[in-house]
Amino acid sequence: MKYVIMADGKGLRWGYYNNMPKHLIKINEETLLERTVRLIKVNDLSGKIIITSHDPRYEVAGAIRHEPKNNILEIDRFTQELIEDNTCFLYGDTYYSEKAMNKIFTAKTKDILFFGTKEKIIAIKIANAHLFKEHVDRVKALYLNRKIKNCIGWQVYQSFVHLPFDKKIIADKYILIDDETCDFNSPEELEDKMIFLENNTEIG
């Protein structure tokens, strides 16, 4: 299995708080990227790990940094040249619990499987790369033609399971992760969650 940790976002809502990119903030002396790489290795010793970023500071031992060829729209985070069968996309700015990672690793799919909360997708497991690319391209075309307002992972899920684009509904092909796994889009969100995370982070 190939694991792609998406970390090439612009981080506009984060605002370079404390002169630190969001992906490099530390919880119990471990950056979010280091934690994700570690948890992947715990679950899959033979897995290939790729971090997508143009920032050389995002080098992490045990992973390869890849600079995406195209990164204009948010949906471009699903780096086209890296989409292959048996690929799992993870988010570089997300704190993953060990329980959530275990669910991601053990779940099986013959096509595409999404993982997340009721509001946010945190991982996508792809067995059929052609099918995934088809829905990514469809969503991108709809967005560029102003048929839909957003162009992110959630719209790919809606396209895949034939749901309306105007509301968030969880249906088939979605595994709900309802634990301490979370992301932070602003310094305020991080401050709200930091005490909890520091007290609930297991360091291997």
N, CA, C and O of each residue as an XYZ file, in Angstrom:
816
protein
N       0.841     -1.197      0.000
C       0.000      0.000      0.000
C       0.879      1.252      0.000
O       1.895      1.312      0.693
N       0.477      2.235     -0.778
C       1.163      3.522     -0.795
C       0.340      4.524      0.007
O      -0.882      4.584     -0.130
N       1.014      5.307      0.840
C       0.340      6.295      1.680
C       0.819      7.684      1.279
O       2.015      7.973      1.315
N      -0.120      8.536      0.899
C       0.204      9.898      0.495
C      -0.327     10.851      1.562
O      -1.536     10.960      1.767
N       0.587     11.534      2.235
C       0.216     12.511      3.251
C       0.190     13.879      2.589
O       1.235     14.412      2.215
N      -0.983     14.440      2.445
C      -1.148     15.708      1.728
C      -0.763     16.879      2.633
O      -1.417     17.140      3.643
N       0.319     17.585      2.250
C       0.823     18.662      3.103
C       1.268     19.867      2.281
O       2.193     20.581      2.666
N       0.607     20.088      1.152
C       1.021     21.184      0.269
C      -0.018     22.299      0.220
O      -0.077     23.068     -0.740
N      -0.842     22.375      1.276
C      -1.839     23.444      1.340
C      -1.211     24.784      1.636
O      -0.061     24.858      2.069
N      -1.960     25.838      1.405
C      -1.456     27.196      1.621
C      -1.563     27.637      3.071
O      -0.886     28.581      3.477
N      -2.390     26.980      3.852
C      -2.499     27.298      5.270
C      -2.965     28.711      5.561
O      -2.513     29.323      6.529
N      -3.867     29.241      4.738
C      -4.295     30.627      4.905
C      -5.022     30.867      6.221
O      -4.833     31.904      6.856
N      -5.858     29.907      6.634
C      -6.596     30.087      7.885
C      -5.689     29.943      9.100
O      -5.983     30.471     10.172
N      -4.585     29.223      8.921
C      -3.638     29.055     10.021
C      -2.828     30.331     10.223
O      -2.518     30.700     11.356
N      -2.485     31.002      9.129
C      -1.820     32.292      9.220
C      -0.405     32.251      9.741
O       0.071     33.246     10.288
N       0.292     31.125      9.591
C       1.685     31.008     10.033
C       1.830     31.396     11.501
O       2.756     32.118     11.873
N       0.926     30.920     12.315
C       0.887     31.192     13.763
C       2.183     30.737     14.429
O       2.660     29.629     14.187
N       2.752     31.617     15.282
C       4.012     31.332     15.986
C       5.155     30.996     15.024
O       6.066     30.242     15.366
N       5.093     31.570     13.810
C       6.119     31.354     12.796
C       6.317     29.871     12.467
O       7.430     29.436     12.169
N       5.231     29.104     12.523
C       5.326     27.664     12.330
C       4.202     27.168     11.423
O       3.034     27.446     11.695
N       4.527     26.437     10.343
C       3.466     25.830      9.542
C       2.668     24.855     10.397
O       3.207     24.238     11.316
N       1.394     24.722     10.093
C       0.517     23.867     10.903
C       1.018     22.430     10.966
O       0.923     21.789     12.012
N       1.543     21.925      9.872
C       1.981     20.526      9.829
C       3.146     20.248     10.764
O       3.399     19.095     11.112
N       3.865     21.304     11.180
C       5.063     21.124     11.995
C       4.856     21.481     13.465
O       5.815     21.486     14.237
N       3.624     21.777     13.861
C       3.395     22.019     15.281
C       3.627     20.719     16.042
O       3.371     19.630     15.528
N       4.112     20.848     17.262
C       4.448     19.659     18.048
C       3.456     19.429     19.172
O       3.047     20.361     19.865
N       3.081     18.179     19.337
C       2.275     17.727     20.463
C       3.081     16.626     21.133
O       3.361     15.591     20.529
N       3.450     16.858     22.385
C       4.354     15.930     23.080
C       5.631     15.677     22.286
O       6.063     14.537     22.114
N       6.222     16.769     21.809
C       7.523     16.737     21.127
C       7.513     15.984     19.803
O       8.565     15.551     19.332
N       6.341     15.822     19.200
C       6.235     15.116     17.922
C       5.367     15.945     16.990
O       4.243     16.299     17.346
N       5.881     16.265     15.780
C       5.063     17.038     14.850
C       3.919     16.170     14.329
O       3.953     14.943     14.426
N       2.901     16.843     13.771
C       1.781     16.091     13.200
C       2.262     15.151     12.091
O       1.796     14.016     11.991
N       3.200     15.627     11.255
C       3.715     14.784     10.187
C       4.479     13.585     10.742
O       4.312     12.463     10.264
N       5.311     13.822     11.746
C       6.073     12.724     12.346
C       5.138     11.689     12.964
O       5.372     10.486     12.856
N       4.079     12.166     13.611
C       3.125     11.240     14.222
C       2.455     10.364     13.163
O       2.348      9.149     13.330
N       2.008     10.989     12.079
C       1.325     10.219     11.033
C       2.257      9.194     10.409
O       1.863      8.049     10.189
N       3.494      9.597     10.121
C       4.469      8.658      9.560
C       4.708      7.507     10.529
O       4.754      6.348     10.117
N       4.860      7.817     11.811
C       5.094      6.768     12.810
C       3.938      5.781     12.861
O       4.155      4.569     12.893
N       2.709      6.291     12.867
C       1.548      5.410     12.961
C       1.385      4.545     11.712
O       0.914      3.411     11.797
N       1.770      5.075     10.561
C       1.737      4.259      9.347
C       2.713      3.095      9.484
O       2.376      1.953      9.172
N       3.928      3.393      9.955
C       4.942      2.357     10.078
C       4.548      1.299     11.107
O       4.863      0.121     10.939
N       3.868      1.711     12.157
C       3.408      0.750     13.163
C       2.439     -0.253     12.534
O       2.442     -1.435     12.879
N       1.618      0.231     11.617
C       0.578     -0.602     11.019
C       0.996     -1.294      9.726
O       0.418     -2.318      9.362
N       1.996     -0.749      9.027
C       2.394     -1.321      7.741
C       3.886     -1.071      7.515
O       4.275     -0.033      6.981
N       4.704     -2.017      7.921
C       6.151     -1.854      7.823
C       6.634     -1.727      6.387
O       7.648     -1.080      6.126
N       5.917     -2.338      5.460
C       6.363     -2.332      4.062
C       5.717     -1.215      3.235
O       5.983     -1.099      2.039
N       4.877     -0.402      3.862
C       4.184      0.651      3.134
C       5.121      1.751      2.649
O       6.078      2.109      3.335
N       4.842      2.282      1.469
C       5.599      3.417      0.939
C       4.900      4.700      1.359
O       3.703      4.862      1.122
N       5.643      5.619      1.985
C       5.050      6.848      2.515
C       5.579      8.047      1.732
O       6.790      8.222      1.593
N       4.674      8.862      1.228
C       5.029     10.060      0.466
C       4.361     11.269      1.100
O       3.158     11.249      1.362
N       5.129     12.315      1.348
C       4.594     13.584      1.836
C       4.626     14.567      0.676
O       5.692     14.838      0.124
N       3.473     15.104      0.301
C       3.437     16.057     -0.804
C       3.625     17.468     -0.261
O       2.796     17.972      0.496
N       4.716     18.092     -0.655
C       5.000     19.460     -0.199
C       6.152     20.047     -0.988
O       7.085     19.341     -1.371
N       6.078     21.360     -1.229
C       7.187     22.076     -1.848
C       8.150     22.629     -0.791
O       9.159     23.248     -1.131
N       7.841     22.405      0.471
C       8.634     22.953      1.576
C       9.655     21.920      2.049
O       9.259     20.865      2.544
N      10.958     22.187      1.913
C      11.980     21.217      2.321
C      11.971     20.917      3.817
O      12.544     19.916      4.248
N      11.334     21.766      4.607
C      11.253     21.489      6.049
C      10.338     20.310      6.355
O      10.312     19.819      7.483
N       9.588     19.856      5.353
C       8.634     18.776      5.569
C       9.243     17.388      5.340
O       8.525     16.398      5.202
N      10.571     17.335      5.302
C      11.250     16.047      5.214
C      11.081     15.319      6.549
O      11.347     15.890      7.606
N      10.642     14.067      6.501
C      10.479     13.245      7.696
C      11.147     11.898      7.447
O      10.966     11.295      6.390
N      11.912     11.436      8.412
C      12.582     10.140      8.275
C      11.560      9.043      8.010
O      10.537      8.957      8.689
N      11.843      8.213      7.026
C      10.946      7.123      6.692
C       9.939      7.460      5.613
O       9.160      6.602      5.199
N       9.947      8.721      5.144
C       9.012      9.157      4.104
C       9.773      9.868      2.982
O      10.876     10.375      3.187
N       9.175      9.893      1.815
C       9.722     10.606      0.663
C       8.917     11.880      0.456
O       7.687     11.842      0.482
N       9.584     12.992      0.254
C       8.860     14.242     -0.047
C       8.727     14.374     -1.560
O       9.699     14.217     -2.299
N       7.511     14.663     -2.005
C       7.225     14.818     -3.428
C       6.628     16.190     -3.679
O       5.687     16.590     -2.994
N       7.158     16.914     -4.649
C       6.635     18.226     -5.002
C       5.604     18.058     -6.120
O       5.966     17.700     -7.241
N       4.314     18.314     -5.827
C       3.261     18.115     -6.833
C       3.479     18.964     -8.085
O       3.953     20.098     -8.015
N       3.121     18.384     -9.230
C       3.247     19.101    -10.491
C       2.167     20.166    -10.643
O       2.369     21.171    -11.324
N       1.021     19.940    -10.007
C      -0.100     20.877    -10.130
C      -0.770     21.044     -8.776
O      -1.167     20.060     -8.152
N      -0.896     22.277     -8.321
C      -1.535     22.532     -7.032
C      -2.172     23.916     -7.058
O      -1.649     24.870     -6.481
N      -3.317     24.005     -7.741
C      -4.019     25.280     -7.862
C      -5.290     25.267     -7.025
O      -5.474     26.109     -6.146
N      -6.157     24.312     -7.301
C      -7.389     24.163     -6.538
C      -7.154     23.227     -5.357
O      -6.205     22.443     -5.356
N      -8.026     23.315     -4.350
C      -7.848     22.460     -3.182
C      -7.931     20.984     -3.542
O      -7.259     20.155     -2.928
N      -8.751     20.650     -4.531
C      -8.884     19.261     -4.938
C      -7.599     18.718     -5.564
O      -7.417     17.505     -5.658
N      -6.713     19.613     -5.989
C      -5.432     19.191     -6.547
C      -4.516     18.567     -5.506
O      -3.469     18.018     -5.850
N      -4.908     18.646     -4.208
C      -4.121     17.997     -3.156
C      -4.063     16.488     -3.402
O      -3.116     15.818     -2.990
N      -5.096     15.962     -4.083
C      -5.044     14.556     -4.491
C      -4.142     14.493     -5.725
O      -4.616     14.431     -6.859
N      -2.851     14.509     -5.480
C      -1.846     14.660     -6.524
C      -2.032     13.622     -7.626
O      -1.855     12.423     -7.410
N      -2.393     14.111     -8.813
C      -2.764     13.226     -9.922
C      -1.701     12.180    -10.230
O      -2.022     11.011    -10.444
N      -0.440     12.594    -10.253
C       0.612     11.648    -10.649
C       0.870     10.570     -9.590
O       1.606      9.616     -9.841
N       0.266     10.722     -8.412
C       0.462      9.730     -7.347
C      -0.745      8.812     -7.156
O      -0.689      7.868     -6.367
N      -1.834      9.087     -7.874
C      -3.036      8.256     -7.722
C      -2.839      6.945     -8.462
O      -2.727      6.910     -9.687
N      -2.800      5.872     -7.691
C      -2.661      4.528     -8.240
C      -3.563      3.589     -7.440
O      -4.058      3.955     -6.374
N      -3.773      2.385     -7.957
C      -4.464      1.378     -7.167
C      -3.703      1.160     -5.854
O      -2.478      1.270     -5.805
N      -4.447      0.852     -4.806
C      -3.858      0.590     -3.492
C      -3.082      1.798     -2.961
O      -1.919      1.702     -2.568
N      -3.778      2.939     -2.968
C      -3.232      4.178     -2.417
C      -4.165      4.688     -1.330
O      -5.387      4.620     -1.460
N      -3.580      5.195     -0.266
C      -4.363      5.803      0.808
C      -3.924      7.248      0.986
O      -2.754      7.518      1.257
N      -4.873      8.186      0.832
C      -4.584      9.599      1.043
C      -4.917      9.971      2.491
O      -6.003      9.671      2.986
N      -3.974     10.623      3.154
C      -4.143     11.120      4.516
C      -3.848     12.612      4.525
O      -3.175     13.124      3.630
N      -4.348     13.304      5.534
C      -4.189     14.759      5.609
C      -3.051     15.125      6.563
O      -3.028     14.695      7.717
N      -2.113     15.923      6.063
C      -0.927     16.252      6.841
C      -1.180     17.134      8.038
O      -0.344     17.197      8.940
N      -2.319     17.823      8.075
C      -2.606     18.720      9.190
C      -3.602     18.108     10.168
O      -4.213     18.822     10.964
N      -3.768     16.793     10.111
C      -4.717     16.115     10.988
C      -3.987     15.320     12.063
O      -2.993     14.650     11.787
N      -4.491     15.402     13.289
C      -4.006     14.566     14.384
C      -4.818     13.277     14.352
O      -6.030     13.295     14.566
N      -4.145     12.157     14.085
C      -4.810     10.865     14.017
C      -4.616     10.091     15.319
O      -3.497      9.969     15.818
N      -5.699      9.576     15.857
C      -5.582      8.696     17.019
C      -5.126      7.321     16.543
O      -5.270      6.984     15.368
N      -4.579      6.534     17.456
C      -4.172      5.176     17.105
C      -5.391      4.343     16.704
O      -5.311      3.514     15.798
N      -6.511      4.565     17.379
C      -7.739      3.834     17.069
C      -8.213      4.148     15.647
O      -8.628      3.249     14.915
N      -8.150      5.415     15.263
C      -8.567      5.806     13.914
C      -7.662      5.167     12.863
O      -8.141      4.666     11.846
N      -6.357      5.190     13.114
C      -5.421      4.598     12.169
C      -5.676      3.101     12.019
O      -5.587      2.563     10.915
N      -5.990      2.435     13.111
C      -6.277      1.013     13.047
C      -7.491      0.738     12.167
O      -7.501     -0.226     11.401
N      -8.515      1.584     12.277
C      -9.697      1.436     11.424
C      -9.335      1.617      9.956
O      -9.805      0.873      9.095
N      -8.508      2.596      9.680
C      -8.117      2.880      8.301
C      -7.338      1.707      7.709
O      -7.566      1.313      6.565
N      -6.427      1.159      8.489
C      -5.576      0.079      7.988
C      -6.325     -1.234      7.821
O      -6.040     -1.983      6.886
N      -7.262     -1.530      8.689
C      -7.929     -2.830      8.645
C      -9.127     -2.866      7.697
O      -9.546     -3.946      7.278
N      -9.679     -1.714      7.355
C     -10.851     -1.681      6.471
C     -10.471     -2.101      5.050
O      -9.411     -1.731      4.545
N     -11.344     -2.872      4.418
C     -11.103     -3.365      3.067
C     -12.080     -2.716      2.087
O     -13.220     -2.411      2.440
N     -11.624     -2.512      0.869
C     -12.498     -1.996     -0.174
C     -12.079     -2.550     -1.528
O     -10.914     -2.883     -1.746
N     -13.044     -2.641     -2.430
C     -12.762     -3.057     -3.800
C     -12.760     -1.866     -4.745
O     -12.410     -1.999     -5.917
N     -13.153     -0.695     -4.232
C     -13.169      0.507     -5.071
C     -12.610      1.713     -4.310
O     -11.416      1.998     -4.400
N     -13.465      2.427     -3.558
C     -13.029      3.595     -2.801
C     -13.728      3.580     -1.449
O     -14.913      3.259     -1.364
N     -12.999      3.926     -0.390
C     -13.582      3.985      0.938
C     -13.144      5.272      1.618
O     -11.959      5.606      1.631
N     -14.112      5.996      2.184
C     -13.849      7.272      2.836
C     -13.949      7.095      4.354
O     -14.730      6.282      4.848
N     -13.144      7.874      5.080
C     -13.139      7.857      6.541
C     -13.252      9.296      7.031
O     -12.670     10.207      6.441
N     -14.007      9.498      8.118
C     -14.073     10.847      8.652
C     -15.124     11.023      9.723
O     -15.792     10.077     10.141
N     -15.248     12.264     10.154
C     -16.281     12.654     11.096
C     -17.538     13.007     10.306
O     -17.591     12.800      9.093
N     -18.538     13.536     10.986
C     -19.747     13.967     10.289
C     -19.502     15.235      9.474
O     -20.315     15.607      8.627
N     -18.372     15.894      9.739
C     -18.094     17.162      9.059
C     -16.872     17.122      8.143
O     -16.808     17.864      7.163
N     -15.900     16.257      8.457
C     -14.640     16.299      7.720
C     -14.174     14.911      7.324
O     -14.261     13.968      8.111
N     -13.683     14.792      6.109
C     -13.047     13.562      5.658
C     -11.599     13.586      6.117
O     -10.917     14.599      5.961
N     -11.119     12.475      6.685
C      -9.751     12.435      7.200
C      -8.861     11.443      6.448
O      -7.642     11.460      6.617
N      -9.452     10.588      5.626
C      -8.655      9.634      4.851
C      -9.496      9.058      3.725
O     -10.719      8.962      3.829
N      -8.820      8.676      2.646
C      -9.490      8.017      1.525
C      -8.622      6.853      1.080
O      -7.449      7.027      0.751
N      -9.204      5.675      1.072
C      -8.500      4.464      0.669
C      -8.975      4.074     -0.728
O     -10.174      3.923     -0.961
N      -8.034      3.913     -1.654
C      -8.367      3.724     -3.058
C      -7.848      2.380     -3.564
O      -6.642      2.130     -3.565
N      -8.756      1.531     -3.987
C      -8.370      0.280     -4.640
C      -8.460      0.416     -6.155
O      -7.734     -0.254     -6.890
N      -9.355      1.288     -6.619
C      -9.576      1.498     -8.047
C      -9.210      2.939     -8.413
O     -10.036      3.844     -8.294
N      -7.983      3.140     -8.853
C      -7.497      4.487     -9.135
C      -8.253      5.139    -10.285
O      -8.523      6.340    -10.241
N      -8.595      4.378    -11.301
C      -9.323      4.927    -12.451
C     -10.663      5.516    -12.002
O     -11.045      6.601    -12.441
N     -11.364      4.811    -11.139
C     -12.654      5.284    -10.649
C     -12.493      6.546     -9.810
O     -13.294      7.474     -9.924
N     -11.477      6.586     -8.982
C     -11.243      7.770     -8.157
C     -10.929      8.984     -9.026
O     -11.477     10.066     -8.812
N     -10.050      8.804    -10.002
C      -9.709      9.909    -10.899
C     -10.946     10.412    -11.647
O     -11.103     11.611    -11.879
N     -11.806      9.489    -12.014
C     -13.032      9.856    -12.730
C     -13.879     10.823    -11.909
O     -14.399     11.803    -12.443
N     -14.019     10.553    -10.622
C     -14.844     11.422     -9.775
C     -14.120     12.717     -9.412
O     -14.756     13.764     -9.285
N     -12.818     12.658     -9.245
C     -12.056     13.888     -9.015
C     -12.199     14.810    -10.218
O     -12.441     16.006    -10.055
N     -12.054     14.273    -11.415
C     -12.169     15.076    -12.638
C     -13.589     15.631    -12.796
O     -13.769     16.769    -13.230
N     -14.586     14.830    -12.446
C     -15.976     15.287    -12.553
C     -16.235     16.467    -11.610
O     -16.831     17.469    -12.004
N     -15.781     16.333    -10.372
C     -15.981     17.399     -9.385
C     -15.256     18.673     -9.819
O     -15.801     19.772     -9.713
N     -14.050     18.521    -10.298
C     -13.276     19.684    -10.746
C     -13.969     20.387    -11.905
O     -14.023     21.616    -11.941
N     -14.495     19.623    -12.846
C     -15.193     20.208    -13.989
C     -16.469     20.927    -13.542
O     -16.761     22.022    -14.023
N     -17.209     20.335    -12.649
C     -18.431     20.967    -12.137
C     -18.107     22.280    -11.432
O     -18.828     23.267    -11.578
N     -17.023     22.283    -10.670
C     -16.623     23.500     -9.948
C     -16.177     24.595    -10.926
O     -16.587     25.749    -10.799
N     -15.361     24.240    -11.871
C     -14.864     25.229    -12.829
C     -15.983     25.792    -13.705
O     -15.884     26.910    -14.209
N     -17.043     25.011    -13.882
C     -18.209     25.468    -14.640
C     -19.281     26.082    -13.738
O     -20.406     26.341    -14.168
N     -18.903     26.306    -12.477
C     -19.763     26.972    -11.485
C     -21.069     26.235    -11.220
O     -22.098     26.847    -10.934
N     -21.011     24.925    -11.318
C     -22.183     24.106    -11.019
C     -22.251     23.738     -9.542
O     -23.328     23.462     -9.012
N     -21.094     23.733     -8.879
C     -21.026     23.483     -7.434
C     -20.136     24.540     -6.787
O     -19.304     25.153     -7.456
N     -20.316     24.752     -5.481
C     -19.620     25.841     -4.792
C     -18.273     25.440     -4.208
O     -17.407     26.291     -4.007
N     -18.087     24.152     -3.935
C     -16.846     23.698     -3.323
C     -16.226     22.588     -4.150
O     -16.887     21.956     -4.974
N     -14.943     22.366     -3.912
C     -14.199     21.422     -4.747
C     -13.141     20.732     -3.893
O     -11.942     20.943     -4.074
N     -13.611     19.895     -2.949
C     -12.728     19.225     -2.011
C     -13.110     17.741     -1.921
O     -13.920     17.250     -2.707
N     -12.527     17.052     -0.970
C     -12.775     15.623     -0.823
C     -14.229     15.271     -0.611
O     -14.691     14.229     -1.075
N     -14.961     16.135      0.089
C     -16.357     15.822      0.368
C     -17.174     15.745     -0.920
O     -18.072     14.911     -1.035
N     -16.869     16.607     -1.884
C     -17.593     16.565     -3.155
C     -17.235     15.302     -3.962
O     -18.063     14.784     -4.712
N     -16.008     14.820     -3.801
C     -15.636     13.564     -4.452
C     -16.469     12.424     -3.873
O     -16.939     11.552     -4.603
N     -16.646     12.443     -2.552
C     -17.485     11.427     -1.910
C     -18.925     11.523     -2.417
O     -19.535     10.509     -2.757
N     -19.460     12.728     -2.467
C     -20.835     12.918     -2.934
C     -21.002     12.433     -4.369
O     -22.014     11.817     -4.704
N     -20.021     12.706     -5.209
C     -20.081     12.250     -6.595
C     -20.041     10.725     -6.659
O     -20.793     10.110     -7.414
N     -19.174     10.129     -5.875
C     -18.973      8.679     -5.894
C     -20.218      7.903     -5.471
O     -20.560      6.888     -6.078
N     -20.900      8.390     -4.417
C     -22.073      7.648     -3.913
C     -23.392      8.273     -4.371
O     -24.462      7.923     -3.873
N     -23.302      9.204     -5.327
C     -24.487      9.791     -5.964
C     -25.379     10.532     -4.950
O     -26.589     10.314     -4.884
N     -24.750     11.396     -4.180
C     -25.474     12.226     -3.219
C     -25.576     13.653     -3.754
O     -24.773     14.053     -4.598
N     -26.554     14.426     -3.275
C     -26.639     15.837     -3.679
C     -25.435     16.611     -3.165
O     -24.871     16.277     -2.123
N     -25.046     17.638     -3.896
C     -23.877     18.427     -3.530
C     -24.191     19.551     -2.546
O     -23.273     20.211     -2.060
N     -25.447     19.779     -2.247
C     -25.800     20.955     -1.446
C     -25.892     20.694      0.052
O     -26.193     21.614      0.812
N     -25.637     19.453      0.502
C     -25.659     19.178      1.941
C     -24.762     17.990      2.257
O     -24.514     17.139      1.403
N     -24.283     17.943      3.490
C     -23.416     16.846      3.912
C     -24.254     15.709      4.467
O     -24.931     15.849      5.486
N     -24.196     14.587      3.779
C     -24.920     13.391      4.191
C     -23.936     12.225      4.172
O     -23.165     12.073      3.225
N     -23.961     11.417      5.202
C     -23.126     10.221      5.232
C     -23.969      9.040      4.801
O     -25.029      8.783      5.372
N     -23.501      8.327      3.798
C     -24.237      7.172      3.287
C     -23.286      5.985      3.211
O     -22.533      5.729      4.151
N     -23.317      5.264      2.100
C     -22.484      4.091      1.907
C     -21.025      4.507      1.696
O     -20.740      5.666      1.394
N     -20.116      3.562      1.856
C     -18.692      3.746      1.568
C     -18.041      4.807      2.453
O     -17.120      5.501      2.021
N     -18.513      4.930      3.676
C     -17.983      5.934      4.603
C     -17.894      5.311      5.989
O     -18.895      4.832      6.523
N     -16.707      5.317      6.570
C     -16.520      4.813      7.931
C     -16.382      5.994      8.869
O     -15.469      6.809      8.735
N     -17.292      6.076      9.814
C     -17.317      7.197     10.743
C     -16.228      7.037     11.796
O     -16.118      5.993     12.440
N     -15.436      8.071     11.960
C     -14.394      8.121     12.984
C     -14.836      9.131     14.034
O     -14.831     10.337     13.785
N     -15.212      8.646     15.186
C     -15.761      9.527     16.221
C     -14.929      9.394     17.492
O     -15.396      8.869     18.502
N     -13.683      9.879     17.427
C     -12.814      9.847     18.600
C     -12.005     11.131     18.641
O     -12.473     12.165     18.167
N     -10.791     11.088     19.202
C     -10.028     12.327     19.355
C      -9.327     12.772     18.079
O      -8.658     13.805     18.080
N      -9.465     12.012     16.983
C      -8.898     12.442     15.709
C      -9.494     13.790     15.310
O     -10.711     13.970     15.358
N      -8.649     14.727     14.920
C      -9.150     16.066     14.589
C      -8.121     16.835     13.783
O      -6.959     16.439     13.696
N      -8.555     17.926     13.201
C      -7.626     18.853     12.582
C      -7.911     20.245     13.139
O      -8.899     20.462     13.839
N      -7.032     21.171     12.815
C      -7.187     22.537     13.329
C      -6.999     23.490     12.167
O      -5.948     23.488     11.526
N      -8.000     24.300     11.889
C      -7.895     25.243     10.786
C      -7.443     26.627     11.239
O      -7.181     27.502     10.414
N      -7.354     26.821     12.552
C      -6.948     28.125     13.064
C      -6.229     27.940     14.398
O      -6.400     26.915     15.057
N      -5.425     28.927     14.801
C      -4.768     28.851     16.110
C      -5.770     28.716     17.250
O      -5.490     28.057     18.251
N      -6.943     29.341     17.100
C      -7.961     29.263     18.149
C      -8.451     27.829     18.337
O      -8.636     27.376     19.467
N      -8.660     27.114     17.227
C      -9.085     25.718     17.324
C      -8.011     24.873     17.978
O      -8.323     23.975     18.761
N      -6.745     25.145     17.668
C      -5.651     24.395     18.283
C      -5.623     24.615     19.792
O      -5.485     23.661     20.558
N      -5.753     25.868     20.222
C      -5.722     26.160     21.645
C      -6.850     25.457     22.382
O      -6.672     25.005     23.514
N      -8.013     25.364     21.741
C      -9.157     24.694     22.370
C      -8.887     23.202     22.579
O      -9.390     22.600     23.527
N      -8.091     22.615     21.687
C      -7.900     21.168     21.716
C      -6.554     20.725     22.282
O      -6.367     19.541     22.565
N      -5.608     21.662     22.452
C      -4.244     21.296     22.814
C      -4.152     20.557     24.141
O      -3.449     19.550     24.230
N      -4.837     21.024     25.165
C      -4.752     20.374     26.477
C      -5.226     18.933     26.377
O      -4.594     18.026     26.917
N      -6.341     18.725     25.686
C      -6.856     17.366     25.524
C      -5.852     16.489     24.782
O      -5.592     15.359     25.194
N      -5.285     17.007     23.686
C      -4.367     16.210     22.888
C      -3.097     15.881     23.655
O      -2.597     14.759     23.570
N      -2.574     16.834     24.395
C      -1.354     16.590     25.163
C      -1.560     15.513     26.220
O      -0.630     14.784     26.566
N      -2.769     15.422     26.724
C      -3.058     14.439     27.761
C      -3.484     13.091     27.192
O      -3.612     12.121     27.938
N      -3.704     13.018     25.885
C      -4.218     11.789     25.286
C      -3.383     11.285     24.117
O      -3.844     10.461     23.328
N      -2.159     11.780     24.007
C      -1.282     11.354     22.922
C      -0.319     10.286     23.443
O       0.405     10.498     24.415
N      -0.332      9.128     22.765
C       0.562      8.059     23.142
C       1.804      8.149     22.258
O       1.694      8.181     21.033
N       2.955      8.187     22.860
C       4.193      8.226     22.089
C       4.814      6.832     22.119
O       5.101      6.291     23.187
N       5.017      6.259     20.929
C       5.552      4.912     20.843
C       7.064      4.905     20.949
O       7.683      3.842     20.895
